[in-house]
Amino acid sequence: MPTNLAIDDKLIEEARLIGLHRTKKAVVTEALLEYIQRRKQVKIINLFGTIEYESDYYQQAGQGEVPTFHTLTSRNLKSTTL
């Protein structure tokens, strides 16, 4: 679907060079995909702490030990157990 947009030429050219895109269309498409992905991630992040779980679920389900999850931080790698 053809669309006409008034986009700052300097801005789109900088994005084209940084992203190594050959066309303005490729730049806009990539930008929209990244925008959508980020918005979906924000929705998922907002769910953190809102979902209840049973801390002994794995034992109840006969799955043995509680799994350990690893969290990568900017300083180090931490292990967390549910």
Summary of the structure (lengths in Angstrom):
residues: 82
radius of gyration: 21.6
end to end distance: 48.6
largest distance: 60.5
contacts: 135
relative contact order: 0.08
helix: 44%
strand: 12%
